[in-house]
Amino acid sequence: MSRHRALRAKVRRGIAKWPVLIVVFVVLIGLGWLVFSWAGGVLDSRARALAQNCSEGDSVLRVAATPSVAGAVADVARAWSATRPVVYDHCIAIEVTSADSAAVLDGLTTTWDSNKLGGRPHAWLPDSTLWANRLSALNAKLVGAAPKSVGTSPVLLAAPEAAAPVLKDFRWSDLPEVTDWSKFGQSWGRFSVAMPDPSANTASALAIQSALAGGKGPVTAESLGSEASKAKLTKLAATVPPEVPPTTREALRRLGDSATVNAAGFSVTPVSEVDLYKHNTGKEAPSKPLVGVLPVGPAPVADFPYIALGGPEVGEAEVRAAQAFREFMTQPAQQKILASGGLRVESTQDRPSPSPGISWTAVTENLVPADATTTQQISSAWASADRGGQVVTVLTDVSTSMKPRLDKVKAALRGQVDRSVSGAFGLWEFARDLDGSKPYKQLVATGPVAEKRDALRRSIDGLKTADGSQLYTSLAACYETAHDGFVAGRINRVVVITDGASDGGIDLAALKSRLHGKDLAISFIAIGGEVDKDALNDIAQTTGGSVSVVENADGVDAALGQVLSTKA
């Protein structure tokens, strides 16, 4: 009986299941509502934060890239855009345009042509620091931050398929010495190297530097002024064919269209590895790819620097965005994208495939490049040797404001005279009442530099300051004399070094009325901030010249080298 009472007691104390289920269901609904509210709040918070971060609206970062890597850089830009970059409360969009470096340099330092080049860039990716040096020599304020390499490409010799195996032991130091294919046991006749203008073609500039170095480098200002270097430049200029294509791209096209060795009018041409890869795989690839030969010994290397630009056209948001994109480009994932486009990067050994004509030979030693100033001097020294050299008349300011700067100007002028291989050189000075009532004086009449070198040195060393600065009257006289002595078939130019505005004599309009178009270029090297830049730009553009702006006299040497290295 007691057991039955116990069972009845248990039944009476039991709890029904349906109330428990209801409670659990209510709790779950409550928790779900809380989770939903929290998630919604997070999303709303993020939306508010994003709106706040872009409170300054949208901004466009424009990047100009050299054609050989523009496609790969555009791929990197798309990857960056996918991260929805925000800089200084601006939502950043990015545009990458393909543009030849010579056109970008000209546009940045003169007048930017948006119709031809697109919007003015905030960052620039040329194929070599040579371009950063040139930009700094023309206007250092346009370089907003120190350039940073995003990849490299060694310089090769592009050769027809039949010629490439013959050149397996070729060295860059052979360039000035080899003049005939018989050296390699071949009967193809003259061995000549197409050297497109090194002031506009990086591969040519680096090849010349390697030929002068004769080893691992670097070429220095002292070695460049030696008789040995001048002899090498003379020999190298003699190996250049009569008709040289204006660009490396055109030289490759002519070689690729040739059925036999030397049919293009030359034997080989220097080219960066990535440029040759693009040529052999592009839309207009030759039926037989050109072969890239990596000469034996230290290799000149194009370093593809990313340059964040400066100047009044670049706002703070664009400056920061340019720097952020630079850092993004150097990350491993983006480096792989650049490698797939033909650049060499440290983080991967990946190479594009197929790559006809390119063996991707390992570079065991890089040429040590010359410093920025010497680099400019190498180009101007080549210009003094190529095609018989230039006809240059220098008009230098010797007003009293030049006194603390004159020693640096003298050093730059003397160095140029010492390094000049051939061509003609003349020297004038100006201030006020230097030659009777004339504000100018011709110190050395323009003539063959080899004959005038001693007289030029003495006149340069004897420069001293005087009162006044009658620039326009002096330039008119110097220009007219140079125009009367114009040498057909040569580059003729007047180079003016000054640190101030004209303070008397004829005015700008009178000077311009005496100019004769663009057959004789006037280029200026303007020191400091007291010059009338608008007036100088007006004169330079009228005659096809240029204006280099340097903050102090330390920049004169590089600026002079830059001016004298260009074809215009």
SVG drawing of the C-alpha trace seen along z (x, -y; Angstrom):
<svg xmlns="http://www.w3.org/2000/svg" viewBox="-2 -104 96 106">
<polyline fill="none" stroke="black" stroke-width="0.4" points="0.0,0.0 2.7,-2.4 4.3,-1.9 1.0,-3.0 0.9,-6.1 4.4,-7.0 3.5,-6.6 0.4,-8.8 2.5,-11.4 5.0,-11.5 2.2,-12.0 0.7,-14.9 4.1,-16.8 4.9,-16.6 5.0,-19.8 3.4,-20.0 5.8,-20.4 3.8,-23.0 4.3,-25.9 8.1,-25.3 8.1,-25.3 6.2,-28.5 8.8,-30.2 11.7,-28.9 10.0,-30.1 9.5,-33.6 13.1,-33.7 14.4,-32.8 12.2,-35.4 13.7,-38.0 17.2,-36.9 16.6,-37.0 15.3,-40.5 18.3,-41.6 20.7,-40.0 18.9,-41.6 18.9,-45.0 22.6,-44.7 23.5,-43.7 21.4,-46.5 23.0,-49.0 26.5,-47.8 25.5,-48.2 24.0,-51.6 27.1,-52.6 29.4,-51.4 27.3,-53.3 27.5,-56.4 31.3,-56.0 31.7,-55.5 29.6,-58.5 31.7,-60.4 35.0,-59.2 33.8,-60.4 32.4,-63.7 34.7,-65.6 33.3,-63.7 35.0,-61.9 38.5,-62.5 40.4,-61.0 44.0,-59.8 45.5,-60.0 48.6,-57.9 50.6,-58.1 52.5,-54.9 55.0,-54.1 53.3,-52.0 55.2,-48.7 53.7,-48.4 50.5,-50.5 48.3,-47.4 49.7,-45.7 49.5,-49.0 45.8,-49.3 45.2,-45.7 46.8,-46.8 44.6,-49.9 41.5,-47.7 42.6,-45.7 43.1,-48.8 39.7,-50.2 38.1,-47.0 39.3,-47.9 37.3,-51.1 40.1,-53.4 39.3,-56.5 42.0,-59.2 41.5,-62.5 37.7,-62.0 37.7,-61.5 36.5,-58.4 39.4,-57.7 38.8,-56.6 41.9,-55.9 42.7,-56.3 45.7,-54.9 46.8,-56.2 49.5,-54.9 51.8,-57.8 55.4,-58.0 57.7,-59.4 59.1,-62.1 55.6,-63.4 54.8,-63.4 58.0,-65.2 57.4,-67.8 53.8,-68.3 54.6,-68.6 57.3,-71.2 55.5,-73.3 51.8,-73.1 49.8,-69.9 47.8,-68.9 44.7,-67.1 43.4,-66.3 46.4,-64.2 47.5,-63.0 44.3,-63.0 44.1,-64.7 47.3,-66.0 48.6,-63.1 49.2,-63.1 51.7,-60.3 54.0,-59.1 55.6,-55.7 58.3,-56.0 60.7,-53.2 63.8,-54.7 65.0,-57.1 66.6,-58.9 63.2,-60.6 62.9,-61.6 66.4,-63.2 65.3,-65.1 62.1,-66.3 64.1,-67.4 66.6,-69.2 63.8,-71.1 61.7,-71.8 62.5,-70.0 59.2,-71.2 57.3,-68.9 58.7,-65.8 56.5,-65.4 58.2,-62.5 61.3,-60.4 60.8,-57.9 60.3,-54.3 61.0,-51.4 58.1,-48.9 60.0,-46.5 63.0,-46.2 63.9,-45.2 67.5,-44.6 68.6,-46.2 69.2,-43.7 70.4,-43.9 67.5,-43.1 68.8,-41.1 67.4,-39.1 67.1,-35.4 70.1,-34.5 72.4,-37.0 71.5,-36.3 73.6,-33.1 76.6,-34.8 76.5,-37.5 76.5,-35.1 79.9,-36.5 79.2,-40.1 79.9,-42.7 78.6,-46.3 82.2,-47.5 82.4,-46.1 79.9,-48.6 82.5,-51.3 85.0,-48.7 83.1,-46.4 82.4,-47.7 82.2,-44.6 80.5,-41.2 83.8,-39.6 84.8,-39.8 82.2,-37.1 83.3,-35.1 80.3,-36.3 80.2,-37.9 77.2,-40.2 79.2,-43.4 79.1,-46.4 78.1,-45.9 76.1,-48.9 73.9,-49.8 70.8,-51.9 70.9,-54.2 67.7,-56.2 68.0,-59.6 69.1,-58.8 67.4,-61.9 64.1,-60.2 64.9,-56.5 66.0,-54.9 67.6,-51.8 70.0,-53.9 71.0,-56.1 71.7,-53.0 73.6,-51.3 75.9,-54.3 76.4,-54.5 77.4,-50.8 79.8,-51.2 81.6,-54.1 81.7,-52.2 83.7,-49.3 82.7,-47.3 80.4,-47.5 80.5,-51.4 79.6,-53.9 80.6,-56.5 81.7,-59.7 82.0,-63.3 85.8,-62.9 85.9,-59.8 83.4,-61.3 85.8,-64.2 88.8,-61.9 90.3,-61.5 89.5,-57.8 85.8,-58.5 85.8,-61.0 87.5,-58.5 84.9,-55.9 82.1,-58.3 83.7,-59.3 84.0,-55.6 80.5,-54.8 79.1,-57.7 80.9,-56.4 79.3,-53.0 75.8,-54.5 74.1,-54.0 73.3,-57.0 69.6,-56.9 68.6,-56.2 64.9,-55.5 63.6,-58.2 62.4,-55.7 63.2,-52.2 59.7,-51.1 60.4,-52.1 63.9,-50.5 62.3,-47.2 59.7,-47.5 62.3,-47.9 64.4,-45.0 61.3,-42.8 60.3,-43.6 63.8,-42.7 64.3,-39.4 68.0,-39.2 70.7,-40.6 71.4,-44.3 68.4,-44.6 67.0,-47.3 70.1,-49.4 71.5,-48.5 72.4,-45.3 71.0,-45.5 69.3,-48.0 69.3,-48.3 65.9,-47.6 64.5,-46.8 63.4,-43.3 59.8,-44.2 59.7,-46.4 60.9,-43.5 58.4,-41.2 55.6,-43.6 56.9,-44.0 57.1,-40.2 53.6,-39.5 51.7,-42.6 49.0,-43.2 51.7,-44.0 54.1,-41.3 56.6,-40.2 56.2,-36.9 59.6,-36.0 60.3,-37.4 63.4,-39.4 65.7,-37.7 66.9,-39.5 70.6,-39.0 71.9,-39.8 75.5,-40.9 78.1,-39.4 79.0,-41.3 77.2,-43.9 73.8,-44.7 72.2,-48.1 68.8,-47.9 65.7,-50.1 64.2,-50.5 60.6,-51.7 60.2,-54.3 56.8,-55.4 56.9,-59.2 54.3,-61.0 54.1,-64.4 54.0,-67.8 53.1,-71.3 50.0,-73.5 47.9,-71.2 48.2,-68.4 46.0,-68.6 46.7,-67.1 44.2,-64.3 45.9,-63.4 49.3,-63.5 48.2,-61.1 46.4,-58.9 49.4,-58.7 51.5,-57.6 48.9,-55.0 48.8,-53.5 52.5,-53.3 52.6,-51.2 49.8,-49.0 51.8,-48.4 54.8,-47.0 52.8,-44.4 53.4,-40.7 50.0,-40.2 50.3,-43.3 54.0,-42.5 52.8,-39.2 50.5,-41.2 53.4,-43.3 55.5,-40.2 52.9,-38.7 53.3,-41.9 57.0,-41.3 58.7,-43.1 61.1,-41.5 60.3,-41.7 61.9,-40.4 58.9,-38.6 58.4,-36.1 60.3,-34.4 57.1,-34.1 57.5,-35.0 54.9,-35.4 54.4,-32.5 54.6,-32.3 57.3,-34.8 58.9,-34.3 62.4,-35.7 62.9,-36.2 64.9,-33.7 64.6,-35.6 68.4,-35.0 69.4,-35.6 71.2,-38.8 74.1,-38.1 75.4,-41.7 73.8,-45.1 75.6,-48.1 76.1,-50.7 74.3,-53.7 75.8,-57.2 74.4,-59.8 71.7,-62.1 74.0,-65.0 76.5,-62.7 73.6,-61.0 72.6,-64.3 76.2,-65.0 76.5,-61.6 73.5,-62.5 74.9,-65.9 78.4,-64.4 76.7,-62.0 74.9,-64.9 78.2,-66.6 79.6,-63.5 76.6,-62.3 76.3,-63.7 79.2,-66.1 77.8,-67.6 75.7,-70.7 76.2,-74.5 75.8,-76.0 76.0,-79.7 75.8,-80.4 74.7,-83.8 75.3,-84.0 74.1,-86.6 76.9,-88.3 74.8,-90.8 75.7,-91.4 72.9,-89.1 74.9,-86.3 77.9,-86.8 77.2,-83.9 76.2,-81.7 78.9,-82.4 81.4,-79.8 78.9,-77.0 78.0,-78.4 81.6,-78.5 82.1,-74.9 79.1,-73.8 80.3,-75.6 83.8,-74.5 82.7,-70.9 80.6,-71.0 83.5,-72.4 85.9,-69.8 83.4,-66.9 82.4,-68.1 83.7,-65.7 82.9,-67.8 80.5,-70.5 80.8,-74.2 80.6,-76.3 80.6,-80.1 80.3,-82.3 78.7,-85.7 78.1,-87.6 75.5,-90.3 74.8,-92.9 75.0,-96.6 77.7,-98.7 80.0,-95.7 81.4,-96.8 81.2,-100.5 77.4,-101.2 76.5,-97.7 75.1,-95.5 76.7,-92.4 80.0,-91.1 81.0,-88.3 83.8,-86.5 84.4,-83.6 82.9,-83.5 81.0,-80.3 83.3,-77.8 84.7,-74.2 85.0,-73.3 88.3,-71.4 89.8,-74.7 88.2,-77.0 88.6,-74.9 91.5,-76.8 89.9,-80.2 86.6,-79.1 88.3,-77.9 90.1,-81.2 87.0,-83.2 84.9,-81.1 87.5,-81.4 87.6,-85.2 83.8,-85.8 83.1,-88.4 80.0,-90.3 78.9,-93.8 75.9,-96.1 72.6,-95.7 70.8,-93.0 69.7,-94.0 68.6,-90.6 66.4,-91.3 68.8,-93.7 71.7,-91.2 69.7,-88.2 68.6,-90.0 72.2,-90.6 73.4,-87.1 70.5,-85.5 71.0,-87.5 74.7,-86.6 73.9,-82.9 71.3,-83.1 73.8,-84.6 76.2,-81.8 73.5,-79.0 75.0,-75.7 72.6,-73.7 72.2,-70.0 73.2,-70.5 71.2,-71.4 71.7,-75.1 70.7,-76.6 71.2,-79.6 71.3,-78.8 70.7,-81.6 71.7,-81.3 70.1,-84.0 68.8,-84.7 66.7,-87.8 64.4,-89.9 65.5,-92.3 66.0,-95.8 66.5,-98.0 67.0,-98.2 64.4,-96.9 61.2,-95.2 59.9,-91.7 57.7,-92.7 60.7,-94.3 62.8,-91.2 60.1,-88.8 59.8,-90.9 63.5,-90.1 63.1,-86.3 62.9,-84.1 60.7,-81.1 61.8,-77.7 64.9,-77.0 67.2,-78.4 65.9,-77.4 66.4,-79.6 66.5,-77.7 66.8,-79.2 68.3,-78.0 66.5,-80.1 68.1,-80.2 66.0,-81.1 62.6,-82.9 63.3,-86.3 63.1,-85.5 60.1,-86.4 59.1,-82.8 56.1,-83.8 58.3,-85.9 61.0,-83.2 58.4,-80.6 57.0,-82.9 60.4,-83.3 61.2,-79.6 57.9,-78.5 58.2,-81.0 61.6,-79.5 61.1,-75.8 63.3,-76.0 62.7,-75.2 62.9,-76.7 64.7,-74.8 63.9,-76.1 66.5,-75.4 66.2,-76.6 69.9,-77.4 73.2,-77.2 73.8,-73.6 71.2,-72.6 72.9,-74.4 75.2,-71.5 72.4,-69.0 70.1,-71.5 72.8,-72.4 73.3,-68.7 69.6,-68.2 69.2,-71.2 72.1,-70.1 71.1,-66.5 67.7,-67.1 67.1,-67.2 65.0,-70.4"/>
</svg>
